[in-house]
Amino acid sequence: MLFRALIPVAAALMLAACSGPADKPATGSVIEVKDAFVVKPAAGRDVASGGMMVYVTGAPVDLIGVSTDAADRVELHTMSMEDGVMQMRQVDSFTVSEGEPVVLQRGGNHLMLFGFDSAIQEGDKVDLSLEFRDSDGASQTVVTSADVKGLGD
């Protein structure tokens, strides 16, 4: 009797073992986002900056866009010093590859959030949706939670 009761359980386990991964990303790469943050703008301003670390395991991917309910628009920006003057430029993408993470931070490459919601306070969290594309054109979206920091944090 006990043997007959175990047959359906054993069959279910064998079937599960034959299944592939449940959530293989469209890009074939595994993307990890760490330490995401947004800097709350000064009073009366609605332009915020933000950053994070983005790692990939597998084939390289391009970070091609970011969106959030916390702002009207998000842009990817580079930052460089040219003749003693800080230059910020919008770019279409940042490439993430194994061993070469994308670092978005204050004083370097970063996010710019335009039309930032003034109701959001330091200590809050906001969701950022990051869109990635691989060399074959396959897309993958990763949602991460970003800490809202003050200007001096």
Residue pairs with C-beta under 8 A, 6 or more apart in sequence:
25 31
25 140
26 134
26 138
26 139
26 140
27 58
27 59
27 61
27 132
27 133
27 134
27 138
27 139
27 140
28 58
28 59
28 134
28 138
29 56
29 57
29 58
29 59
29 60
29 61
29 132
29 134
29 140
30 56
30 57
30 58
31 54
31 55
31 56
31 61
31 96
31 130
31 132
31 140
31 142
32 54
32 55
32 56
32 57
33 52
33 53
33 54
33 55
33 130
33 142
33 144
34 52
34 53
34 55
35 51
35 52
35 53
36 50
36 51
36 52
36 128
36 144
36 145
36 146
36 147
37 50
37 51
37 52
37 146
37 147
37 148
37 149
38 48
38 49
38 50
38 70
38 111
38 113
38 116
38 126
38 128
38 146
38 147
38 148
38 149
39 48
39 49
39 50
39 106
39 148
39 149
39 150
39 151
39 153
40 48
40 116
40 120
40 121
40 122
40 148
40 149
40 150
40 151
41 47
41 48
41 116
41 151
42 151
46 114
46 115
46 116
46 118
47 112
47 113
47 114
47 116
48 71
48 112
48 113
48 116
49 106
49 110
49 111
49 112
49 113
50 74
50 104
50 110
50 111
50 112
50 113
50 128
50 146
51 103
51 104
51 105
51 106
51 110
51 111
52 104
52 111
52 128
52 144
52 146
53 101
53 102
53 103
53 104
54 63
54 94
54 96
54 101
54 102
54 104
54 130
55 96
55 101
56 96
56 97
56 98
56 101
57 98
58 98
59 134
59 135
60 95
60 96
60 97
60 98
60 134
60 135
61 95
61 96
61 132
61 133
61 134
61 140
62 93
62 94
62 95
62 96
62 132
62 133
62 134
63 76
63 93
63 94
63 95
63 96
63 102
63 130
63 131
63 132
64 92
64 93
64 131
64 132
64 133
65 74
65 76
65 130
65 131
66 74
66 76
66 111
66 128
66 129
66 130
66 131
67 74
67 128
67 129
67 131
68 74
68 113
68 126
68 127
68 128
68 129
69 117
69 126
69 127
70 113
70 116
70 117
70 120
70 126
70 127
71 113
71 114
71 115
71 116
71 117
72 114
72 115
73 113
73 114
73 115
74 111
74 112
74 113
74 114
74 128
75 90
75 111
75 112
75 114
76 90
76 91
76 92
76 93
76 94
76 109
76 111
77 88
77 89
77 90
77 91
77 109
77 110
77 111
77 112
78 88
78 89
78 91
78 109
79 86
79 87
79 88
79 107
79 108
79 109
79 110
80 86
80 87
80 89
81 87
88 112
90 112
93 133
94 102
94 104
94 109
95 102
96 102
96 132
102 109
103 109
104 110
104 111
111 128
120 126
120 148
121 148
122 148
122 149
122 150
122 153
123 147
123 148
124 148
125 145
125 146
125 147
125 148
126 145
126 146
126 148
127 143
127 144
127 145
127 146
128 143
128 144
128 145
128 146
129 141
129 142
129 143
130 141
130 142
130 143
130 144
131 139
131 140
131 141
132 139
132 140
132 141
132 142
133 139
133 140
134 140
